[in-house]
Each structure stands twice: as structure tokens, then as C-alpha cells.
């Protein structure tokens, strides 16, 4: 899907998007009676979809990747999984993105890529140990079919979570 907005429509979209996200975060924070600092380091602060607003503004479309935190996945790092044919829009094959540090807090600035195949390859710089990379490779190999189905939108993230091994 490619959206092209004029400046007025873009400004309205940006304001409404930001207002909606802030409202959801504040609602969850208040519901759980948490300080803002505690909230930002909690799983509640995760946004499930990464939306590149500048890409939308440039008319390049939207990238949908779901955040699979290491606390939920059992993996040694946070990973991002394609759930919206991002590989087609990007003109590359199936892949996952992974955090190149082992912090609990997710970030989208320190990422590398691993291809989804029988012999996964790492693309990008990282300082992770061979052991961490081996764990990610094993995850990709074991779940190759599910990861591809998720990327192709044949299953949703909830179904992926039920079936992942």
C-alpha cells in the first residue's frame, strides 16, 4: 500500500497518529498505576508495529514489522518479524531484523538482518557472540515456514506465537 498525502493531510495524519499513540500509552500507564520511567521500561511500552512516518510522507509506503521481545520469545535479543510483505516492498528476500545488543529495552537504531532460509546469513554489523548468532540461526531454521507465512500474511502474529518452536 502506498499513501501519498498533500501537506495539510500529512500534518493532520501526523498529529492524529501521535495523539492516538500517546493516548494509548498514557491509558495503559494510568491503568497500571506506574511512573512514566517504570512504564517506559516495561513490556506495556512496546508498540507492536513499526511505522516509518517519513517513508509515508515520501510516498514510499509503510513497513510493518512486529516486535518480538526477548522476554517473550526466549531469544537472547529482541527481534522484529515481517508481518506485512515488507520483503516485497523492500525488494529483498525473507528476513528478520534483530537487535545488535542484548539490552532489554528495544531499539530500532541498532539492528542487523538475518535471512530466512535453511542456511541463514547475517547482513550488517554486530558485536554479538557466535553463540547468540547460532541461537538466532536455530530459531530461523526451526520456524522458517511460520516466519514466511507470517510475512506473507497467511497467518497472524497470534497464530505465529501459538505455533512457534
C-alpha positions in Angstrom: 0.0 0.0 0.0 1.4 3.4 -0.9 -0.1 6.6 0.5 0.5 10.0 -0.9 -0.7 12.9 1.1 -0.6 16.6 0.5 1.0 18.8 3.2 -2.3 19.6 5.1 -3.5 16.0 5.0 0.0 14.8 6.1 0.1 17.3 9.1 -3.4 16.1 10.2 -2.4 12.4 9.9 0.8 13.0 11.8 -1.0 14.9 14.6 -3.7 12.3 14.9 -1.3 9.4 14.8 0.9 10.9 17.6 -2.2 11.8 19.6 -3.5 8.3 19.3 -0.3 6.6 20.3 0.3 9.0 23.3 -3.3 8.3 24.4 -2.9 4.6 24.3 0.4 4.7 26.2 -1.0 7.1 28.9 -4.1 4.9 29.3 -2.0 1.8 29.9 0.3 3.7 32.2 -2.6 5.0 34.3 -4.4 1.7 34.3 -1.3 0.0 35.8 -0.6 2.9 38.2 3.1 3.2 37.0 5.5 6.0 37.0 6.5 7.1 33.4 10.1 5.8 34.0 8.8 2.4 35.1 6.3 2.3 32.2 8.9 3.1 29.5 11.0 0.1 30.7 8.0 -2.3 30.9 6.5 -4.6 28.2 3.5 -2.3 28.1 5.5 0.3 26.3 6.1 -1.9 23.3 4.5 -0.8 20.1 3.7 -3.9 18.1 4.1 -2.3 14.7 7.0 -0.1 13.4 5.6 2.6 11.1 8.1 4.8 9.3 6.2 8.2 9.1 8.9 9.8 6.9 8.5 6.9 4.4 4.8 7.6 4.2 5.5 11.3 3.7 7.9 10.5 0.8 5.2 8.1 -0.7 7.3 5.0 -0.1 4.7 3.1 1.8 4.6 1.5 5.2 6.8 -1.1 6.8 5.0 -3.5 9.2 7.2 -5.5 11.5 6.1 -6.9 14.8 8.4 -6.6 17.8 9.1 -10.0 19.4 10.8 -9.1 22.7 13.4 -11.4 24.1 11.4 -11.6 27.4 8.5 -13.2 25.4 10.5 -15.2 22.8 13.2 -16.8 24.9 15.7 -15.5 22.4 18.9 -13.7 23.6 18.0 -10.4 21.7 14.8 -8.6 20.6 13.8 -9.4 17.1 11.4 -7.8 14.5 9.4 -10.0 12.3 7.8 -9.1 9.0 4.0 -9.4 9.1 3.0 -7.4 6.1 5.0 -8.4 3.0 7.8 -5.9 3.8 10.2 -8.1 1.9 8.2 -7.5 -1.3 8.1 -3.7 -0.8 11.8 -3.7 0.0 12.8 -5.8 -3.0 14.7 -8.3 -0.8 14.0 -11.9 0.4 12.5 -13.0 3.6 14.4 -11.8 6.7 14.1 -11.0 10.4 15.7 -7.9 12.0 17.5 -8.3 15.3 18.9 -6.0 17.9 22.7 -6.0 17.8 22.9 -5.5 21.6 21.5 -7.6 24.4 19.6 -4.8 26.2 16.1 -5.5 27.4 14.9 -2.1 26.1 14.1 -2.3 22.4 15.6 0.0 19.9 15.3 0.4 16.2 18.6 2.1 15.7 21.0 -0.9 16.4 19.7 -3.6 14.1 21.1 -6.2 11.7 19.3 -8.6 9.4 19.2 -12.4 9.2 17.9 -14.1 6.1 15.1 -16.7 6.5 16.4 -19.8 4.8 17.9 -23.3 5.5 21.3 -21.6 5.9 20.5 -18.1 7.4 23.0 -15.3 6.7 23.7 -12.2 8.8 23.6 -8.9 6.9 25.0 -5.9 8.8 27.5 -5.2 11.6 27.1 -6.6 15.1 29.2 -7.3 18.1 27.1 -10.3 19.3 28.8 -13.6 20.2 28.9 -16.6 17.9 26.6 -18.3 20.4 23.9 -15.7 20.1 24.0 -15.8 16.3 23.8 -19.6 16.5 20.6 -19.4 18.7 19.1 -16.9 16.1 20.0 -19.2 13.3 18.4 -22.2 15.0 15.2 -20.2 15.6 15.0 -19.2 12.0 15.6 -22.8 10.7 13.1 -24.3 13.1 10.4 -21.7 12.3 11.2 -21.0 8.6 7.8 -22.0 7.3 6.0 -20.0 10.1 8.1 -16.9 9.5 7.4 -17.0 5.8 3.7 -17.5 6.4 3.7 -14.5 8.8 5.5 -12.3 6.2 3.0 -13.4 3.5 0.1 -12.6 5.8 -1.2 -16.2 5.7 -1.1 -16.3 9.5 -1.4 -13.5 12.1 1.1 -12.9 14.9 -1.2 -14.6 17.5 -1.2 -17.8 15.4 2.6 -17.5 15.0 3.0 -17.3 18.8 0.8 -20.4 19.3 2.9 -22.4 16.8 6.5 -21.1 17.2 9.1 -23.6 18.4 
